[in-house]
């Protein structure tokens, strides 16, 4: 009988440990006290003055008036990245409306492309270029790389470089590279990529653990922002407002 009791206890312990490691530990940062830095439904990282968000059609209809009014608050949103394109032929349904509205309401705008490794990177770059017209004061274009598409590391790196170089040649600025901390360290660790501004996705941690230079930090995907009903990604810029302004385009492209 005692063997059954021991077996049952082992099952309970293993289940509890698994539940903690899968569902509690990755999100434990969400329940830490904020010490005066609470905003948008989460603890904001300390030491950053310039805040932003990134959005796509997943956020649904946005009340831009309410979102703009938030700039009078304690942690004003200054910049907004918006999904523009994916792969070689898919445009985000909300991009044009979001991009135009962000500019009209005075936000610093950015547009990003979701990279599909299986699709020709030249086709992807040309599709982004044909879709996104940037003006003076907009942020450089962004490449979002999150998957390998079963490509080898070197092959993936070559494809990413093709997109970056083609887009840089068109807009005249180095694109921003977005990827997670772990993905960057594992697949995009070649020195060539250090030349590009880095937007790091690194959730539920007190600080960025990446040892290299970075510009933007997407610190949570569970933000609650006035004017947006759905959860939204929150970001900070690693610098001052003047430094963010200096990163923007000097002329329309």
C-alpha positions as protocol buffer text, in pm:
chain_id: "A"
residue {
  index: 1
  type: UNK
  ca { x: 0 y: 0 z: 0 }
}
residue {
  index: 2
  type: UNK
  ca { x: 282 y: 234 z: 85 }
}
residue {
  index: 3
  type: UNK
  ca { x: 418 y: 194 z: -267 }
}
residue {
  index: 4
  type: UNK
  ca { x: 97 y: 343 z: -407 }
}
residue {
  index: 5
  type: UNK
  ca { x: 124 y: 633 z: -161 }
}
residue {
  index: 6
  type: UNK
  ca { x: 484 y: 702 z: -264 }
}
residue {
  index: 7
  type: UNK
  ca { x: 394 y: 678 z: -632 }
}
residue {
  index: 8
  type: UNK
  ca { x: 102 y: 919 z: -582 }
}
residue {
  index: 9
  type: UNK
  ca { x: 328 y: 1160 z: -395 }
}
residue {
  index: 10
  type: UNK
  ca { x: 584 y: 1146 z: -676 }
}
residue {
  index: 11
  type: UNK
  ca { x: 315 y: 1224 z: -931 }
}
residue {
  index: 12
  type: UNK
  ca { x: 197 y: 1525 z: -729 }
}
residue {
  index: 13
  type: UNK
  ca { x: 553 y: 1654 z: -686 }
}
residue {
  index: 14
  type: UNK
  ca { x: 635 y: 1613 z: -1054 }
}
residue {
  index: 15
  type: UNK
  ca { x: 309 y: 1778 z: -1160 }
}
residue {
  index: 16
  type: UNK
  ca { x: 367 y: 2070 z: -923 }
}
residue {
  index: 17
  type: UNK
  ca { x: 725 y: 2115 z: -1039 }
}
residue {
  index: 18
  type: UNK
  ca { x: 622 y: 2100 z: -1404 }
}
residue {
  index: 19
  type: UNK
  ca { x: 341 y: 2349 z: -1350 }
}
residue {
  index: 20
  type: UNK
  ca { x: 582 y: 2590 z: -1179 }
}
residue {
  index: 21
  type: UNK
  ca { x: 848 y: 2569 z: -1449 }
}
residue {
  index: 22
  type: UNK
  ca { x: 601 y: 2598 z: -1737 }
}
residue {
  index: 23
  type: UNK
  ca { x: 341 y: 2842 z: -1608 }
}
residue {
  index: 24
  type: UNK
  ca { x: 467 y: 3023 z: -1297 }
}
residue {
  index: 25
  type: UNK
  ca { x: 842 y: 3079 z: -1331 }
}
residue {
  index: 26
  type: UNK
  ca { x: 838 y: 3239 z: -1681 }
}
residue {
  index: 27
  type: UNK
  ca { x: 581 y: 3496 z: -1565 }
}
residue {
  index: 28
  type: UNK
  ca { x: 693 y: 3551 z: -1204 }
}
residue {
  index: 29
  type: UNK
  ca { x: 821 y: 3899 z: -1294 }
}
residue {
  index: 30
  type: UNK
  ca { x: 461 y: 4003 z: -1357 }
}
residue {
  index: 31
  type: UNK
  ca { x: 377 y: 3973 z: -987 }
}
residue {
  index: 32
  type: UNK
  ca { x: 675 y: 4157 z: -845 }
}
residue {
  index: 33
  type: UNK
  ca { x: 607 y: 4489 z: -667 }
}
residue {
  index: 34
  type: UNK
  ca { x: 664 y: 4787 z: -896 }
}
residue {
  index: 35
  type: UNK
  ca { x: 790 y: 5046 z: -647 }
}
residue {
  index: 36
  type: UNK
  ca { x: 641 y: 5342 z: -826 }
}
residue {
  index: 37
  type: UNK
  ca { x: 701 y: 5213 z: -1180 }
}
residue {
  index: 38
  type: UNK
  ca { x: 364 y: 5054 z: -1247 }
}
residue {
  index: 39
  type: UNK
  ca { x: 210 y: 5146 z: -1579 }
}
residue {
  index: 40
  type: UNK
  ca { x: -1 y: 4990 z: -1853 }
}
residue {
  index: 41
  type: UNK
  ca { x: -94 y: 4696 z: -1629 }
}
residue {
  index: 42
  type: UNK
  ca { x: 266 y: 4575 z: -1576 }
}
residue {
  index: 43
  type: UNK
  ca { x: 585 y: 4677 z: -1397 }
}
residue {
  index: 44
  type: UNK
  ca { x: 786 y: 4906 z: -1624 }
}
residue {
  index: 45
  type: UNK
  ca { x: 1163 y: 4869 z: -1637 }
}
residue {
  index: 46
  type: UNK
  ca { x: 1344 y: 5134 z: -1434 }
}
residue {
  index: 47
  type: UNK
  ca { x: 1577 y: 5390 z: -1585 }
}
residue {
  index: 48
  type: UNK
  ca { x: 1404 y: 5445 z: -1922 }
}
residue {
  index: 49
  type: UNK
  ca { x: 1233 y: 5770 z: -2014 }
}
residue {
  index: 50
  type: UNK
  ca { x: 1115 y: 5694 z: -2369 }
}
residue {
  index: 51
  type: UNK
  ca { x: 833 y: 5442 z: -2401 }
}
residue {
  index: 52
  type: UNK
  ca { x: 657 y: 5291 z: -2701 }
}
residue {
  index: 53
  type: UNK
  ca { x: 438 y: 5009 z: -2827 }
}
residue {
  index: 54
  type: UNK
  ca { x: 417 y: 4784 z: -3132 }
}
residue {
  index: 55
  type: UNK
  ca { x: 90 y: 4685 z: -3294 }
}
residue {
  index: 56
  type: UNK
  ca { x: -70 y: 4494 z: -3581 }
}
residue {
  index: 57
  type: UNK
  ca { x: -421 y: 4394 z: -3688 }
}
residue {
  index: 58
  type: UNK
  ca { x: -435 y: 4177 z: -3374 }
}
residue {
  index: 59
  type: UNK
  ca { x: -499 y: 4490 z: -3166 }
}
residue {
  index: 60
  type: UNK
  ca { x: -821 y: 4558 z: -3356 }
}
residue {
  index: 61
  type: UNK
  ca { x: -972 y: 4905 z: -3390 }
}
residue {
  index: 62
  type: UNK
  ca { x: -771 y: 5168 z: -3202 }
}
residue {
  index: 63
  type: UNK
  ca { x: -911 y: 5482 z: -3042 }
}
residue {
  index: 64
  type: UNK
  ca { x: -630 y: 5712 z: -3148 }
}
residue {
  index: 65
  type: UNK
  ca { x: -771 y: 6009 z: -2960 }
}
residue {
  index: 66
  type: UNK
  ca { x: -753 y: 5821 z: -2628 }
}
residue {
  index: 67
  type: UNK
  ca { x: -411 y: 5685 z: -2711 }
}
residue {
  index: 68
  type: UNK
  ca { x: -279 y: 6033 z: -2792 }
}
residue {
  index: 69
  type: UNK
  ca { x: -431 y: 6175 z: -2473 }
}
residue {
  index: 70
  type: UNK
  ca { x: -221 y: 5926 z: -2278 }
}
residue {
  index: 71
  type: UNK
  ca { x: 87 y: 6135 z: -2361 }
}
residue {
  index: 72
  type: UNK
  ca { x: -18 y: 6370 z: -2079 }
}
residue {
  index: 73
  type: UNK
  ca { x: 33 y: 6085 z: -1832 }
}
residue {
  index: 74
  type: UNK
  ca { x: 334 y: 5981 z: -1627 }
}
residue {
  index: 75
  type: UNK
  ca { x: 481 y: 5739 z: -1884 }
}
residue {
  index: 76
  type: UNK
  ca { x: 390 y: 5883 z: -2225 }
}
residue {
  index: 77
  type: UNK
  ca { x: 409 y: 5670 z: -2538 }
}
residue {
  index: 78
  type: UNK
  ca { x: 639 y: 5840 z: -2789 }
}
residue {
  index: 79
  type: UNK
  ca { x: 690 y: 5581 z: -3063 }
}
residue {
  index: 80
  type: UNK
  ca { x: 483 y: 5309 z: -3229 }
}
residue {
  index: 81
  type: UNK
  ca { x: 606 y: 5024 z: -3447 }
}
residue {
  index: 82
  type: UNK
  ca { x: 345 y: 4874 z: -3681 }
}
residue {
  index: 83
  type: UNK
  ca { x: 345 y: 4550 z: -3875 }
}
residue {
  index: 84
  type: UNK
  ca { x: 345 y: 4625 z: -4245 }
}
residue {
  index: 85
  type: UNK
  ca { x: 423 y: 4306 z: -4434 }
}
residue {
  index: 86
  type: UNK
  ca { x: 493 y: 3936 z: -4398 }
}
residue {
  index: 87
  type: UNK
  ca { x: 670 y: 3709 z: -4643 }
}
residue {
  index: 88
  type: UNK
  ca { x: 649 y: 3796 z: -5010 }
}
residue {
  index: 89
  type: UNK
  ca { x: 284 y: 3893 z: -5052 }
}
residue {
  index: 90
  type: UNK
  ca { x: 96 y: 3942 z: -4725 }
}
residue {
  index: 91
  type: UNK
  ca { x: 24 y: 4296 z: -4606 }
}
residue {
  index: 92
  type: UNK
  ca { x: -114 y: 4354 z: -4258 }
}
residue {
  index: 93
  type: UNK
  ca { x: -480 y: 4453 z: -4292 }
}
residue {
  index: 94
  type: UNK
  ca { x: -450 y: 4740 z: -4043 }
}
residue {
  index: 95
  type: UNK
  ca { x: -114 y: 4881 z: -4148 }
}
residue {
  index: 96
  type: UNK
  ca { x: -219 y: 5165 z: -4372 }
}
residue {
  index: 97
  type: UNK
  ca { x: -483 y: 5296 z: -4131 }
}
residue {
  index: 98
  type: UNK
  ca { x: -256 y: 5255 z: -3828 }
}
residue {
  index: 99
  type: UNK
  ca { x: 45 y: 5414 z: -3998 }
}
residue {
  index: 100
  type: UNK
  ca { x: -152 y: 5714 z: -4120 }
}
residue {
  index: 101
  type: UNK
  ca { x: -325 y: 5761 z: -3784 }
}
residue {
  index: 102
  type: UNK
  ca { x: 0 y: 5738 z: -3588 }
}
residue {
  index: 103
  type: UNK
  ca { x: 148 y: 6015 z: -3800 }
}
residue {
  index: 104
  type: UNK
  ca { x: -163 y: 6230 z: -3778 }
}
residue {
  index: 105
  type: UNK
  ca { x: -166 y: 6207 z: -3397 }
}
residue {
  index: 106
  type: UNK
  ca { x: 201 y: 6295 z: -3362 }
}
residue {
  index: 107
  type: UNK
  ca { x: 365 y: 5963 z: -3275 }
}
residue {
  index: 108
  type: UNK
  ca { x: 706 y: 5866 z: -3407 }
}
residue {
  index: 109
  type: UNK
  ca { x: 628 y: 5583 z: -3650 }
}
residue {
  index: 110
  type: UNK
  ca { x: 805 y: 5265 z: -3747 }
}
residue {
  index: 111
  type: UNK
  ca { x: 711 y: 4982 z: -3985 }
}
residue {
  index: 112
  type: UNK
  ca { x: 827 y: 4621 z: -3965 }
}
residue {
  index: 113
  type: UNK
  ca { x: 839 y: 4317 z: -4188 }
}
residue {
  index: 114
  type: UNK
  ca { x: 787 y: 3963 z: -4057 }
}
residue {
  index: 115
  type: UNK
  ca { x: 1050 y: 3745 z: -4221 }
}
residue {
  index: 116
  type: UNK
  ca { x: 957 y: 3407 z: -4368 }
}
residue {
  index: 117
  type: UNK
  ca { x: 1283 y: 3213 z: -4418 }
}
residue {
  index: 118
  type: UNK
  ca { x: 1134 y: 2986 z: -4686 }
}
residue {
  index: 119
  type: UNK
  ca { x: 1052 y: 3283 z: -4913 }
}
residue {
  index: 120
  type: UNK
  ca { x: 1305 y: 3454 z: -5140 }
}
residue {
  index: 121
  type: UNK
  ca { x: 1449 y: 3742 z: -4930 }
}
residue {
  index: 122
  type: UNK
  ca { x: 1473 y: 3967 z: -5238 }
}
residue {
  index: 123
  type: UNK
  ca { x: 1103 y: 3921 z: -5301 }
}
residue {
  index: 124
  type: UNK
  ca { x: 1031 y: 3999 z: -4937 }
}
residue {
  index: 125
  type: UNK
  ca { x: 1245 y: 4311 z: -4942 }
}
residue {
  index: 126
  type: UNK
  ca { x: 1084 y: 4439 z: -5262 }
}
residue {
  index: 127
  type: UNK
  ca { x: 738 y: 4374 z: -5123 }
}
residue {
  index: 128
  type: UNK
  ca { x: 817 y: 4578 z: -4813 }
}
residue {
  index: 129
  type: UNK
  ca { x: 969 y: 4859 z: -5021 }
}
residue {
  index: 130
  type: UNK
  ca { x: 662 y: 4874 z: -5245 }
}
residue {
  index: 131
  type: UNK
  ca { x: 429 y: 4878 z: -4943 }
}
residue {
  index: 132
  type: UNK
  ca { x: 601 y: 5118 z: -4703 }
}
residue {
  index: 133
  type: UNK
  ca { x: 669 y: 5481 z: -4788 }
}
residue {
  index: 134
  type: UNK
  ca { x: 862 y: 5650 z: -4508 }
}
residue {
  index: 135
  type: UNK
  ca { x: 879 y: 6021 z: -4444 }
}
residue {
  index: 136
  type: UNK
  ca { x: 1115 y: 6249 z: -4255 }
}
residue {
  index: 137
  type: UNK
  ca { x: 1090 y: 6174 z: -3883 }
}
residue {
  index: 138
  type: UNK
  ca { x: 996 y: 5806 z: -3923 }
}
residue {
  index: 139
  type: UNK
  ca { x: 1208 y: 5532 z: -3772 }
}
residue {
  index: 140
  type: UNK
  ca { x: 1420 y: 5308 z: -3998 }
}
residue {
  index: 141
  type: UNK
  ca { x: 1250 y: 4998 z: -4141 }
}
residue {
  index: 142
  type: UNK
  ca { x: 1250 y: 4689 z: -3919 }
}
residue {
  index: 143
  type: UNK
  ca { x: 1312 y: 4323 z: -3997 }
}
residue {
  index: 144
  type: UNK
  ca { x: 1143 y: 4083 z: -3754 }
}
residue {
  index: 145
  type: UNK
  ca { x: 1319 y: 3743 z: -3752 }
}
residue {
  index: 146
  type: UNK
  ca { x: 1175 y: 3479 z: -3522 }
}
residue {
  index: 147
  type: UNK
  ca { x: 1200 y: 3140 z: -3698 }
}
residue {
  index: 148
  type: UNK
  ca { x: 1456 y: 2944 z: -3898 }
}
residue {
  index: 149
  type: UNK
  ca { x: 1214 y: 2781 z: -4140 }
}
residue {
  index: 150
  type: UNK
  ca { x: 1429 y: 2469 z: -4101 }
}
residue {
  index: 151
  type: UNK
  ca { x: 1717 y: 2647 z: -4267 }
}
residue {
  index: 152
  type: UNK
  ca { x: 2070 y: 2599 z: -4145 }
}
residue {
  index: 153
  type: UNK
  ca { x: 2230 y: 2880 z: -3948 }
}
residue {
  index: 154
  type: UNK
  ca { x: 2455 y: 3006 z: -4229 }
}
residue {
  index: 155
  type: UNK
  ca { x: 2179 y: 2986 z: -4488 }
}
residue {
  index: 156
  type: UNK
  ca { x: 1945 y: 3182 z: -4262 }
}
residue {
  index: 157
  type: UNK
  ca { x: 2210 y: 3445 z: -4199 }
}
residue {
  index: 158
  type: UNK
  ca { x: 2271 y: 3490 z: -4572 }
}
residue {
  index: 159
  type: UNK
  ca { x: 1899 y: 3533 z: -4638 }
}
residue {
  index: 160
  type: UNK
  ca { x: 1860 y: 3788 z: -4359 }
}
residue {
  index: 161
  type: UNK
  ca { x: 2159 y: 3984 z: -4489 }
}
residue {
  index: 162
  type: UNK
  ca { x: 2007 y: 3996 z: -4839 }
}
residue {
  index: 163
  type: UNK
  ca { x: 1691 y: 4159 z: -4699 }
}
residue {
  index: 164
  type: UNK
  ca { x: 1882 y: 4404 z: -4480 }
}
residue {
  index: 165
  type: UNK
  ca { x: 2118 y: 4515 z: -4756 }
}
residue {
  index: 166
  type: UNK
  ca { x: 1844 y: 4553 z: -5018 }
}
residue {
  index: 167
  type: UNK
  ca { x: 1625 y: 4760 z: -4786 }
}
residue {
  index: 168
  type: UNK
  ca { x: 1920 y: 4971 z: -4670 }
}
residue {
  index: 169
  type: UNK
  ca { x: 2009 y: 5049 z: -5031 }
}
residue {
  index: 170
  type: UNK
  ca { x: 1655 y: 5177 z: -5093 }
}
residue {
  index: 171
  type: UNK
  ca { x: 1591 y: 5382 z: -4778 }
}
residue {
  index: 172
  type: UNK
  ca { x: 1948 y: 5498 z: -4721 }
}
residue {
  index: 173
  type: UNK
  ca { x: 1956 y: 5388 z: -4354 }
}
residue {
  index: 174
  type: UNK
  ca { x: 2047 y: 5068 z: -4177 }
}
residue {
  index: 175
  type: UNK
  ca { x: 1731 y: 4874 z: -4088 }
}
residue {
  index: 176
  type: UNK
  ca { x: 1655 y: 4778 z: -3730 }
}
residue {
  index: 177
  type: UNK
  ca { x: 1690 y: 4408 z: -3654 }
}
residue {
  index: 178
  type: UNK
  ca { x: 1423 y: 4262 z: -3422 }
}
residue {
  index: 179
  type: UNK
  ca { x: 1460 y: 3921 z: -3263 }
}
residue {
  index: 180
  type: UNK
  ca { x: 1455 y: 3759 z: -2923 }
}
residue {
  index: 181
  type: UNK
  ca { x: 1758 y: 3738 z: -2697 }
}
residue {
  index: 182
  type: UNK
  ca { x: 1787 y: 3360 z: -2737 }
}
residue {
  index: 183
  type: UNK
  ca { x: 1733 y: 3363 z: -3116 }
}
residue {
  index: 184
  type: UNK
  ca { x: 1995 y: 3634 z: -3162 }
}
residue {
  index: 185
  type: UNK
  ca { x: 2251 y: 3445 z: -2954 }
}
residue {
  index: 186
  type: UNK
  ca { x: 2184 y: 3116 z: -3130 }
}
residue {
  index: 187
  type: UNK
  ca { x: 2128 y: 3209 z: -3495 }
}
residue {
  index: 188
  type: UNK
  ca { x: 2222 y: 3575 z: -3560 }
}
residue {
  index: 189
  type: UNK
  ca { x: 2544 y: 3601 z: -3364 }
}
residue {
  index: 190
  type: UNK
  ca { x: 2768 y: 3684 z: -3664 }
}
residue {
  index: 191
  type: UNK
  ca { x: 2957 y: 4015 z: -3624 }
}
residue {
  index: 192
  type: UNK
  ca { x: 2791 y: 4150 z: -3940 }
}
residue {
  index: 193
  type: UNK
  ca { x: 2464 y: 4192 z: -3752 }
}
residue {
  index: 194
  type: UNK
  ca { x: 2623 y: 4413 z: -3486 }
}
residue {
  index: 195
  type: UNK
  ca { x: 2619 y: 4699 z: -3737 }
}
residue {
  index: 196
  type: UNK
  ca { x: 2238 y: 4718 z: -3728 }
}
residue {
  index: 197
  type: UNK
  ca { x: 2031 y: 4882 z: -3455 }
}
residue {
  index: 198
  type: UNK
  ca { x: 1897 y: 4601 z: -3237 }
}
residue {
  index: 199
  type: UNK
  ca { x: 1543 y: 4573 z: -3101 }
}
residue {
  index: 200
  type: UNK
  ca { x: 1549 y: 4294 z: -2847 }
}
residue {
  index: 201
  type: UNK
  ca { x: 1249 y: 4089 z: -2734 }
}
residue {
  index: 202
  type: UNK
  ca { x: 1323 y: 3984 z: -2376 }
}
residue {
  index: 203
  type: UNK
  ca { x: 1020 y: 3933 z: -2151 }
}
residue {
  index: 204
  type: UNK
  ca { x: 961 y: 3922 z: -1775 }
}
residue {
  index: 205
  type: UNK
  ca { x: 1311 y: 4014 z: -1667 }
}
residue {
  index: 206
  type: UNK
  ca { x: 1438 y: 4309 z: -1463 }
}
residue {
  index: 207
  type: UNK
  ca { x: 1700 y: 4408 z: -1719 }
}
residue {
  index: 208
  type: UNK
  ca { x: 1835 y: 4319 z: -2062 }
}
residue {
  index: 209
  type: UNK
  ca { x: 2086 y: 4036 z: -2037 }
}
residue {
  index: 210
  type: UNK
  ca { x: 2224 y: 4080 z: -2387 }
}
residue {
  index: 211
  type: UNK
  ca { x: 2584 y: 4198 z: -2359 }
}
residue {
  index: 212
  type: UNK
  ca { x: 2603 y: 4382 z: -2691 }
}
residue {
  index: 213
  type: UNK
  ca { x: 2468 y: 4717 z: -2803 }
}
residue {
  index: 214
  type: UNK
  ca { x: 2091 y: 4749 z: -2830 }
}
residue {
  index: 215
  type: UNK
  ca { x: 1843 y: 5029 z: -2902 }
}
residue {
  index: 216
  type: UNK
  ca { x: 1492 y: 4905 z: -2823 }
}
residue {
  index: 217
  type: UNK
  ca { x: 1364 y: 4655 z: -2569 }
}
residue {
  index: 218
  type: UNK
  ca { x: 1027 y: 4481 z: -2602 }
}
residue {
  index: 219
  type: UNK
  ca { x: 986 y: 4392 z: -2236 }
}
residue {
  index: 220
  type: UNK
  ca { x: 634 y: 4247 z: -2224 }
}
residue {
  index: 221
  type: UNK
  ca { x: 351 y: 4126 z: -2446 }
}
residue {
  index: 222
  type: UNK
  ca { x: 83 y: 4192 z: -2185 }
}
residue {
  index: 223
  type: UNK
  ca { x: 51 y: 4569 z: -2180 }
}
residue {
  index: 224
  type: UNK
  ca { x: -281 y: 4744 z: -2119 }
}
residue {
  index: 225
  type: UNK
  ca { x: -294 y: 5076 z: -2306 }
}
residue {
  index: 226
  type: UNK
  ca { x: -575 y: 5335 z: -2320 }
}
residue {
  index: 227
  type: UNK
  ca { x: -749 y: 5324 z: -2656 }
}
residue {
  index: 228
  type: UNK
  ca { x: -649 y: 4963 z: -2734 }
}
residue {
  index: 229
  type: UNK
  ca { x: -881 y: 4686 z: -2616 }
}
residue {
  index: 230
  type: UNK
  ca { x: -642 y: 4396 z: -2675 }
}
residue {
  index: 231
  type: UNK
  ca { x: -315 y: 4327 z: -2497 }
}
residue {
  index: 232
  type: UNK
  ca { x: -21 y: 4504 z: -2656 }
}
residue {
  index: 233
  type: UNK
  ca { x: 358 y: 4475 z: -2660 }
}
residue {
  index: 234
  type: UNK
  ca { x: 540 y: 4744 z: -2462 }
}
residue {
  index: 235
  type: UNK
  ca { x: 883 y: 4878 z: -2552 }
}
residue {
  index: 236
  type: UNK
  ca { x: 1144 y: 5120 z: -2424 }
}
residue {
  index: 237
  type: UNK
  ca { x: 1416 y: 5307 z: -2610 }
}
residue {
  index: 238
  type: UNK
  ca { x: 1768 y: 5278 z: -2473 }
}
residue {
  index: 239
  type: UNK
  ca { x: 1843 y: 5648 z: -2472 }
}
residue {
  index: 240
  type: UNK
  ca { x: 1696 y: 5997 z: -2456 }
}
residue {
  index: 241
  type: UNK
  ca { x: 1423 y: 6152 z: -2667 }
}
residue {
  index: 242
  type: UNK
  ca { x: 1687 y: 6349 z: -2856 }
}
residue {
  index: 243
  type: UNK
  ca { x: 1877 y: 6029 z: -2932 }
}
residue {
  index: 244
  type: UNK
  ca { x: 1558 y: 5865 z: -3059 }
}
residue {
  index: 245
  type: UNK
  ca { x: 1495 y: 6168 z: -3281 }
}
residue {
  index: 246
  type: UNK
  ca { x: 1847 y: 6138 z: -3421 }
}
residue {
  index: 247
  type: UNK
  ca { x: 1774 y: 5779 z: -3527 }
}
residue {
  index: 248
  type: UNK
  ca { x: 1484 y: 5884 z: -3751 }
}
residue {
  index: 249
  type: UNK
  ca { x: 1499 y: 5946 z: -4125 }
}
residue {
  index: 250
  type: UNK
  ca { x: 1622 y: 6283 z: -4247 }
}
residue {
  index: 251
  type: UNK
  ca { x: 1412 y: 6274 z: -4565 }
}
residue {
  index: 252
  type: UNK
  ca { x: 1113 y: 6097 z: -4715 }
}
residue {
  index: 253
  type: UNK
  ca { x: 1170 y: 5775 z: -4912 }
}
